[in-house]
Amino acid sequence: MRIVVAHNRYREAQPSGENTIVDAEIAQLTAAGVEVLPFLRSSDEIPTMPKTAKALLPISPIYAPRAQQELSRLITEHRPDVLHLHNPYPLLSPWIVRTAHRHGVPVVQTVHNYRQVCSSGLYFRDGMICQDCRGRALGVPAIVHRCYRGSRAQSALMATTLAVHRGTWRSVDRFVALTSAVADHLRDYGIPAERIVVKPNGIPDPGRPAPLGEGFLFLGRLSPEKGLDLLLDAWRRHPDGALGPLRVAGDGELRPLVEAAAAERADVTFLGPLDRAGVRAALESSAVVLATSTWHDVLPTVIIEALAAGRPVLGTALGGIPYLVGADTPREPAGTGPAAVASAVAGDGMATLPSGVVAGEAGWVVPPEPAALAAALPLARAGAGTLSAAARARYERTFHPDVVTKQLIDIYAGVMRTGTPVDR
């Protein structure tokens, strides 16, 4: 099996989970015996491009001529079985889907965000969820609000690109949706359900979980959409020390907010940005990981890291978070299954959960509201020990690299059997 993996890498100065996942998938596929042909470009190339190439940059999201020529040469020389696309912007362009199809090569795309519809890819603007461009032929609201890179001109280009390539995206042979929420987004966009497969990312196995630590950990980018202000509002509704320690790790524009909270309360500690060893130590020191995003977060990797470490998760009921903790399916009757075990710490079965709290296999989700989160914090603290083993089991069954790599190979095999349709 010979696979072209195509990805426009984000700038190295901008930490990117997509870059990390693409690198990991290439390594995992290679280890599984798949011949991988990387077709990678990086936005770091842009400053050193010759003037003639830079002059074409404004149209490259719509059509990148150099990328099409190089991909045609690669396909002609190596005759790959499948092209697997991740991010096409700005140096590859969605046009590579058409180029691959012109050569008879089927295309799989992993959907990491909502950019089929939303120019920023986030469904988030001015501190709140926004879906104003959904269902529109042209995303005029994105232009008005400068949603792409804070520029009206660049937003107009991206909105035009999405309009031009609506048919391109609908010709993709198989979409890899990272969660059930992304699958819903694709169906809403008009993609038939039979061309969507839910396959999450995986992370390397860190080994046997350490015994549970104490308290809560927030680990991530300190930016508005990650819900740090929501978390601190909920936390302040409990007396200092009542919930054990809250550790906050990461960096970003809301760093002063955390530093102020740490100065104000003895039970809040700011760890700052951490390396991999620091992340592992922070996970081991904690009992519950928090994922309090206020946008439809596609697949926060910190949740998978928590499950791998045997730490249950308390998160908001947005985006992929319910799927990750196993709370996106109908709840079981009171007194049965892992969800009921999680809720039993609060009393007699599912009915005793605080209003708005949904128990899942590996944690809990709540509406993105301070009162709901505040009510769930004591429940999560009390139930962490009960759900630790279930959290690790969910990782092993759903997010282990051996599992997700086999699933990806099966996806490739499926599109190889069905081939590329002439018309869609």
C-alpha positions as CSV (number, residue, x, y, z in Angstrom):
1,M,0.0,0.0,0.0
2,R,1.4,3.3,-1.1
3,I,-0.1,6.5,0.4
4,V,0.6,10.2,-0.3
5,V,0.2,12.2,2.9
6,A,-0.4,15.9,2.0
7,H,-0.3,18.6,4.6
8,N,0.5,22.3,4.7
9,R,2.3,22.6,8.0
10,Y,1.5,25.6,10.3
11,R,4.3,27.9,11.3
12,E,6.6,26.4,13.9
13,A,6.2,29.5,16.0
14,Q,2.4,28.7,16.2
15,P,2.1,25.4,18.2
16,S,0.0,23.0,16.1
17,G,-1.7,19.8,17.1
18,E,-2.3,19.1,13.4
19,N,1.5,19.1,12.7
20,T,2.1,16.8,15.6
21,I,-0.7,14.4,14.6
22,V,0.4,14.3,10.9
23,D,4.0,13.5,12.0
24,A,2.7,10.8,14.4
25,E,0.5,9.2,11.7
26,I,3.3,9.1,9.2
27,A,5.5,7.3,11.8
28,Q,2.7,4.9,12.8
29,L,1.8,4.0,9.2
30,T,5.4,3.4,8.3
31,A,5.9,1.2,11.3
32,A,2.8,-0.8,10.2
33,G,4.4,-1.5,6.8
34,V,2.7,1.2,4.7
35,E,4.8,3.1,2.2
36,V,4.3,6.8,2.9
37,L,5.1,9.5,0.4
38,P,5.0,12.8,2.3
39,F,3.8,15.8,0.3
40,L,4.4,18.5,2.8
41,R,4.7,22.2,2.6
42,S,5.2,24.7,5.4
43,S,4.0,28.2,6.0
44,D,7.5,28.9,7.2
45,E,8.6,28.8,3.6
46,I,6.6,32.0,2.7
47,P,9.1,34.6,3.9
48,T,12.0,33.1,1.8
49,M,10.0,32.6,-1.4
50,P,11.1,34.5,-4.5
51,K,9.1,37.5,-5.5
52,T,7.3,35.8,-8.3
53,A,6.1,33.0,-6.0
54,K,5.0,35.6,-3.4
55,A,3.0,37.4,-6.0
56,L,0.9,34.3,-6.5
57,L,0.2,33.8,-2.8
58,P,-3.2,35.7,-2.8
59,I,-4.7,33.1,-5.2
60,S,-2.9,30.0,-3.7
61,P,-5.8,29.0,-1.4
62,I,-7.9,28.7,-4.5
63,Y,-5.3,27.3,-6.9
64,A,-1.7,26.7,-6.1
65,P,0.0,26.0,-9.5
66,R,3.3,24.8,-8.2
67,A,1.7,22.3,-5.8
68,Q,-0.4,20.9,-8.6
69,Q,2.6,20.4,-10.9
70,E,4.7,18.8,-8.1
71,L,1.8,16.5,-7.1
72,S,1.3,15.5,-10.7
73,R,5.0,14.5,-11.0
74,L,4.9,12.6,-7.7
75,I,1.8,10.6,-8.8
76,T,3.1,9.9,-12.3
77,E,6.4,8.6,-10.8
78,H,5.2,6.6,-7.8
79,R,1.6,5.6,-8.7
80,P,0.2,5.9,-5.1
81,D,-3.0,4.1,-4.1
82,V,-4.5,6.9,-2.1
83,L,-3.9,10.6,-1.3
84,H,-4.5,11.5,2.3
85,L,-5.0,15.2,2.8
86,H,-4.9,17.2,6.1
87,N,-4.6,21.0,5.9
88,P,-4.4,22.4,2.3
89,Y,-3.9,26.1,3.2
90,P,-2.3,28.2,1.8
91,L,0.4,26.5,-0.3
92,L,-1.4,23.3,-1.4
93,S,-5.0,24.5,-2.0
94,P,-8.0,22.1,-2.1
95,W,-7.3,21.9,-5.8
96,I,-5.0,19.0,-5.1
97,V,-8.2,16.9,-4.6
98,R,-9.0,17.6,-8.3
99,T,-5.4,16.9,-9.3
100,A,-5.4,13.5,-7.6
101,H,-8.7,12.6,-9.1
102,R,-7.5,13.6,-12.6
103,H,-4.8,10.9,-12.1
104,G,-7.4,8.4,-10.9
105,V,-6.1,8.5,-7.2
106,P,-8.9,8.5,-4.6
107,V,-8.7,11.0,-1.8
108,V,-9.2,10.7,2.0
109,Q,-9.3,13.9,4.1
110,T,-9.0,14.2,7.8
111,V,-11.2,17.1,9.0
112,H,-9.4,18.9,11.8
113,N,-11.7,22.0,11.9
114,Y,-14.8,23.5,10.4
115,R,-13.2,25.3,7.5
116,Q,-15.5,23.8,4.9
117,V,-17.9,26.5,6.2
118,C,-16.1,28.8,8.6
119,S,-13.3,31.0,7.3
120,S,-11.5,30.9,10.7
121,G,-12.2,27.2,11.1
122,L,-13.4,27.6,14.6
123,Y,-17.1,28.5,14.6
124,F,-16.0,31.1,17.3
125,R,-16.0,34.9,17.1
126,D,-15.8,37.7,19.6
127,G,-15.7,35.4,22.6
128,M,-18.7,33.3,21.6
129,I,-19.8,30.5,19.3
130,C,-20.7,31.9,15.8
131,Q,-22.2,30.0,12.9
132,D,-23.3,33.0,10.8
133,C,-21.8,31.6,7.6
134,R,-23.5,28.2,7.9
135,G,-25.7,27.5,4.9
136,R,-24.6,30.6,2.9
137,A,-23.2,30.4,-0.6
138,L,-20.7,33.0,0.3
139,G,-19.5,33.7,3.9
140,V,-20.2,37.5,3.9
141,P,-20.3,37.7,7.7
142,A,-16.7,36.4,7.8
143,I,-15.7,39.3,5.5
144,V,-17.6,41.9,7.5
145,H,-16.1,40.7,10.8
146,R,-12.5,40.0,9.4
147,C,-12.6,36.5,10.7
148,Y,-9.5,35.3,8.8
149,R,-6.3,36.7,10.3
150,G,-8.1,39.9,11.3
151,S,-8.0,41.1,7.7
152,R,-11.1,42.0,5.5
153,A,-9.1,41.3,2.3
154,Q,-7.8,37.9,3.5
155,S,-11.3,37.0,4.9
156,A,-12.8,37.8,1.5
157,L,-10.2,35.5,-0.2
158,M,-10.9,32.7,2.2
159,A,-14.7,33.1,1.9
160,T,-14.3,33.0,-1.9
161,T,-12.1,29.9,-1.7
162,L,-14.7,28.1,0.4
163,A,-17.4,29.0,-2.2
164,V,-15.3,28.0,-5.2
165,H,-14.3,24.6,-3.6
166,R,-17.7,23.5,-2.3
167,G,-17.8,21.0,-5.2
168,T,-14.2,20.0,-4.6
169,W,-14.9,19.1,-1.0
170,R,-18.0,17.1,-1.9
171,S,-15.9,15.0,-4.3
172,V,-13.6,13.7,-1.6
173,D,-13.9,9.9,-1.5
174,R,-13.8,9.5,2.3
175,F,-13.8,12.0,5.1
176,V,-12.2,11.1,8.4
177,A,-14.2,12.8,11.1
178,L,-12.2,13.0,14.4
179,T,-15.4,12.8,16.5
180,S,-19.1,12.3,16.1
181,A,-19.6,16.1,16.3
182,V,-17.4,16.6,13.2
183,A,-19.4,13.9,11.4
184,D,-22.5,15.9,12.2
185,H,-20.9,19.0,10.8
186,L,-20.0,17.1,7.5
187,R,-23.6,15.8,7.1
188,D,-24.9,19.3,7.7
189,Y,-22.6,20.4,4.9
190,G,-24.2,17.8,2.6
191,I,-21.7,14.9,2.7
192,P,-23.5,11.5,2.6
193,A,-23.1,9.5,5.8
194,E,-21.6,6.6,3.9
195,R,-18.6,8.7,3.0
196,I,-17.8,9.7,6.6
197,V,-15.8,7.5,9.0
198,V,-15.3,8.6,12.7
199,K,-11.7,7.9,13.5
200,P,-10.0,9.9,16.3
201,N,-6.4,10.7,16.7
202,G,-4.2,8.5,18.8
203,I,-1.3,9.2,21.1
204,P,1.6,7.0,22.1
205,D,1.0,4.8,25.1
206,P,2.6,6.4,28.2
207,G,2.5,3.1,30.0
208,R,0.8,1.9,33.2
209,P,-1.0,4.8,34.9
210,A,0.4,6.1,38.2
211,P,-1.8,6.1,41.2
212,L,-4.3,9.1,41.2
213,G,-3.0,12.3,42.5
214,E,-5.1,15.1,44.1
215,G,-7.2,17.8,42.7
216,F,-7.7,19.2,39.2
217,L,-5.5,20.0,36.2
218,F,-6.2,22.5,33.4
219,L,-3.7,22.1,30.6
220,G,-3.8,24.0,27.4
221,R,-3.7,27.3,25.5
222,L,-4.7,30.2,27.8
223,S,-7.0,31.8,25.4
224,P,-10.7,32.8,25.6
225,E,-12.1,29.9,23.6
226,K,-10.5,27.4,26.1
227,G,-12.8,28.6,28.8
228,L,-10.3,29.6,31.5
229,D,-12.5,32.4,32.7
230,L,-15.5,30.0,32.9
231,L,-13.4,27.6,35.0
232,L,-12.1,30.3,37.4
233,D,-15.7,31.7,37.8
234,A,-16.9,28.2,38.8
235,W,-13.9,27.6,41.0
236,R,-14.5,30.8,43.0
237,R,-18.0,29.6,43.9
238,H,-16.3,27.1,46.4
239,P,-14.4,28.1,49.5
240,D,-10.6,28.2,49.2
241,G,-9.3,24.6,49.6
242,A,-12.7,22.9,49.5
243,L,-11.9,21.0,46.2
244,G,-8.3,20.4,46.7
245,P,-5.7,22.0,44.4
246,L,-6.3,23.5,40.9
247,R,-3.2,23.4,38.7
248,V,-3.1,25.5,35.5
249,A,-0.5,24.8,32.9
250,G,0.0,26.6,29.6
251,D,0.5,30.0,28.2
252,G,-1.4,32.6,26.2
253,E,-3.2,35.9,26.4
254,L,-5.1,35.0,29.5
255,R,-2.0,34.3,31.6
256,P,-2.6,37.4,33.8
257,L,-6.0,36.0,34.7
258,V,-4.4,32.8,36.1
259,E,-1.6,34.6,37.8
260,A,-4.2,36.8,39.6
261,A,-6.2,33.8,40.7
262,A,-3.0,32.1,42.0
263,A,-2.2,35.2,44.0
264,E,-5.7,35.4,45.3
265,R,-6.2,31.8,46.4
266,A,-4.0,29.2,48.0
267,D,-5.7,26.4,46.1
268,V,-4.7,27.7,42.7
269,T,-1.2,27.1,41.3
270,F,0.1,28.4,37.9
271,L,2.6,26.0,36.4
272,G,3.3,28.0,33.3
273,P,4.2,26.3,30.0
274,L,5.4,22.7,30.3
275,D,7.6,20.3,28.3
276,R,6.6,16.7,27.8
277,A,8.1,15.6,31.1
278,G,6.3,18.4,32.9
279,V,3.0,17.5,31.4
280,R,3.4,13.9,32.6
281,A,4.3,15.0,36.1
282,A,1.3,17.4,36.2
283,L,-1.0,14.6,35.1
284,E,0.4,12.2,37.7
285,S,-0.1,14.8,40.4
286,S,-3.8,15.3,39.6
287,A,-6.9,13.3,39.9
288,V,-9.2,15.0,37.3
289,V,-8.4,16.8,34.1
290,L,-10.5,19.8,33.0
291,A,-11.5,20.6,29.4
292,T,-13.8,23.7,29.8
293,S,-13.8,25.0,26.1
294,T,-16.5,27.5,25.2
295,W,-16.3,26.7,21.5
296,H,-16.9,23.5,19.6
297,D,-13.4,22.2,20.3
298,V,-12.8,19.5,17.7
299,L,-10.5,17.1,19.5
300,P,-8.5,18.5,22.5
301,T,-5.5,16.2,22.7
302,V,-5.2,16.9,26.4
303,I,-8.3,14.7,27.0
304,I,-6.7,11.7,25.2
305,E,-3.6,12.3,27.3
306,A,-5.7,12.3,30.4
307,L,-7.4,9.0,29.5
308,A,-4.1,7.4,28.7
309,A,-2.9,8.4,32.2
310,G,-6.1,7.0,33.8
311,R,-7.4,10.4,34.7
312,P,-11.2,11.0,34.2
313,V,-12.2,14.3,32.6
314,L,-14.7,17.0,33.5
315,G,-15.5,19.0,30.4
316,T,-18.1,21.2,28.6
317,A,-20.7,19.5,26.4
318,L,-19.4,21.1,23.2
319,G,-17.7,19.9,20.0
320,G,-15.8,16.6,20.4
321,I,-15.6,16.6,24.2
322,P,-18.7,14.4,24.9
323,Y,-17.4,11.9,22.3
324,L,-14.0,11.8,23.9
325,V,-15.3,11.0,27.4
326,G,-18.0,8.6,26.1
327,A,-20.9,10.9,26.9
328,D,-22.2,11.4,23.4
329,T,-24.6,8.4,23.4
330,P,-27.9,7.9,25.3
331,R,-27.3,7.3,28.9
332,E,-27.9,3.9,30.4
333,P,-30.7,3.2,32.9
334,A,-29.9,4.0,36.5
335,G,-27.7,1.5,38.3
336,T,-26.1,0.0,35.1
337,G,-22.9,0.5,33.2
338,P,-19.9,2.7,33.7
339,A,-21.9,6.0,33.4
340,A,-24.1,4.9,36.3
341,V,-21.0,4.0,38.3
342,A,-19.7,7.5,37.8
343,S,-22.9,9.1,39.0
344,A,-23.4,6.7,41.9
345,V,-20.9,8.8,44.0
346,A,-23.6,11.5,44.1
347,G,-26.3,9.1,45.4
348,D,-28.9,6.7,43.9
349,G,-28.1,6.3,40.2
350,M,-28.3,8.7,37.2
351,A,-31.3,10.7,38.5
352,T,-29.2,12.2,41.3
353,L,-26.7,14.0,39.0
354,P,-26.9,17.8,39.3
355,S,-29.0,19.5,36.7
356,G,-27.2,19.6,33.3
357,V,-24.4,17.1,34.2
358,V,-24.1,14.1,32.0
359,A,-22.0,11.1,33.1
360,G,-20.0,9.3,30.5
361,E,-17.7,6.3,30.4
362,A,-14.6,8.3,31.3
363,G,-15.9,11.5,32.9
364,W,-18.6,14.1,32.9
365,V,-19.8,16.9,30.7
366,V,-21.8,20.0,31.6
367,P,-23.2,23.1,29.8
368,P,-20.6,25.9,29.4
369,E,-22.1,27.8,32.4
370,P,-20.4,28.6,35.7
371,A,-23.2,27.3,37.9
372,A,-23.3,23.9,36.1
373,L,-19.5,23.6,36.2
374,A,-19.4,24.6,39.9
375,A,-22.0,21.9,40.7
376,A,-20.0,19.2,38.9
377,L,-16.6,19.9,40.4
378,P,-17.4,18.1,43.8
379,L,-18.9,15.2,41.9
380,A,-15.8,14.8,39.8
381,R,-13.6,15.0,42.8
382,A,-15.5,12.3,44.6
383,G,-15.8,10.0,41.5
384,A,-12.3,10.2,40.2
385,G,-11.2,7.0,41.8
386,T,-14.2,5.1,40.5
387,L,-13.6,6.2,36.9
388,S,-9.8,5.9,36.7
389,A,-9.7,2.4,35.3
390,A,-12.5,3.1,32.9
391,A,-10.6,6.2,31.6
392,R,-7.6,4.0,30.8
393,A,-9.7,1.3,29.2
394,R,-11.4,3.8,26.9
395,Y,-7.9,5.0,25.8
396,E,-6.8,1.4,25.1
397,R,-9.9,0.6,23.1
398,T,-10.4,3.8,21.1
399,F,-7.3,6.0,21.1
400,H,-4.3,3.7,21.3
401,P,-2.0,4.1,18.2
402,D,-2.4,0.4,17.2
403,V,-6.2,0.8,17.1
404,V,-6.3,4.0,15.1
405,T,-3.6,3.0,12.7
406,K,-5.4,-0.2,11.8
407,Q,-8.6,1.8,11.3
408,L,-6.9,4.2,9.0
409,I,-5.4,1.4,6.9
410,D,-8.9,-0.1,6.7
411,I,-10.2,3.3,5.4
412,Y,-7.5,3.3,2.7
413,A,-8.3,-0.2,1.7
414,G,-12.0,0.7,1.4
415,V,-11.5,3.6,-1.0
416,M,-9.0,1.5,-3.0
417,R,-11.7,-1.1,-3.5
418,T,-14.4,1.4,-4.5
419,G,-12.2,3.7,-6.6
420,T,-12.7,7.3,-7.6
421,P,-16.2,8.1,-9.1
422,V,-16.2,10.1,-12.3
423,D,-19.0,12.4,-11.2
424,R,-20.4,13.5,-7.9
